[in-house]
């Protein structure tokens, strides 16, 4: 069995007092969390800028979806592959490579002179993100030992991941109105350069001591399946599920992922151990993760439609609403590890999902009057509390009781849950909301279905993680 090579920081962290981090450990955590925040920011910062971007580059309304899809495809499709490659060839090396690729691509997207160049930049950004996210998370879990230190680190990382999505929406509108759409990509380039400058002096190499073969058939089937699935869902959010390309992509995605399961059950050195997936903590933890990310990102999306299209708020006023939610997220994330320590990880996970579900259900009662804005503000903030509790605790559940040499795979699954969650929820419920004649009726229906899904996941997770 492969054993992870210990690093000076890992040893120091183990010897340190529980839950107390050294200055060096805090700096490492800052670098890793800054990278995760930057990637989460990229998921949403361009959304508000799309109309301006389209006019500037001459992109048609139908093609604007590719500004988002070009990033989402590689960032979600290659996560598991790059997480496994990092386990074998060095997590620090791959992390720095991903940062360099992401930064260069952000500069290219900033300077893009036509749609093709811009979309290439976005796609390469997505490749860089697919390297940064799993390697950053595996460096975090191999650096900080299981227990209070890791719980605190995962709490901060999960908070910033969720906060980045919200902050991106606020910054996107502000930067576009003030400096133009290129400033959104320029900000990501600057952030990437800063993290890339700080990381080499702080991070130490971490890899599996025994080399294994890369599972090529598994890599091809899982990457192809994820790419097809993400393409289908991203396209369906714009044009519905009736298109031939959407149907073909959905069928291909399901078939390839089914083939992946068959491949992994037969190869000697699988890319994803089915034995690991049979662990209740891994399986139910990641189900909770996909649910909380997909449904909360959908709440933010539908609230944006409601506040701007129904209530008539402008981008700045909408940003203020989400800014309050962001402050709530920051406070919740800072105390989430204490909640886990007080109530236990299982209760925190199930309780967080239930709180998110109940408060989301209250949004069914939003209307055209001013009270709807206040209800949206209160509900979004409180739902985010449950969401953050779920994020922190599911990350702990899904990576606990695993040896270091499997942490890259485990964190690859965790980050895949996050990325897929932020990708699949909006097109699924967005299409449902668009099916109603009235936008207000549509978002109400979307909120109701969203709440029901989260509640069902809470019950299923409580059952799956029950004490034996």
Secondary structure, 3 states (H helix, E strand, C coil): CCCECCCHHHHHHHHCCCCCCCHHHHHHHHHHHHHHHHHHHHHHCCCCCHHHHHHHHCCCCCCCHHHHHHHHHHHHHCHHHHHHHHHHHCHHHHHHHHHHHHHHHHHHHHHCCCHHHHHHHHHHHHHHHHHHHHHHHHHHHHHCCCCHHHHHHHHHHHHHHHHHHHHHHHHHHHHHHHHCCHHHHHHHHHHHHHHHHHHHHHCCCCCECCCCCCCHHHHHHHHHHHHHHHHHHHHHHHHCCCCHHHHHHHHHHHHHHHHHHHHHCCCCCCCCCHHHHCCHHHHHHHHHHHHHHHHHHHHHHHHHHHHHHHCCCCHHHHHHHHHHHHHHHHHHHHHHHHHHHHHCHHHHHHHHHHHHHHHHHHHHHCCCCCHHHHHHHHHHHHHHHHHHHHHHHHHHHHHCCCCHHHHHHHHHHHHHHHHHHHHHHHHHHHHHHHCCCCHHHHHHHHHHHHHHHHHHHHHHHHHHCCCC
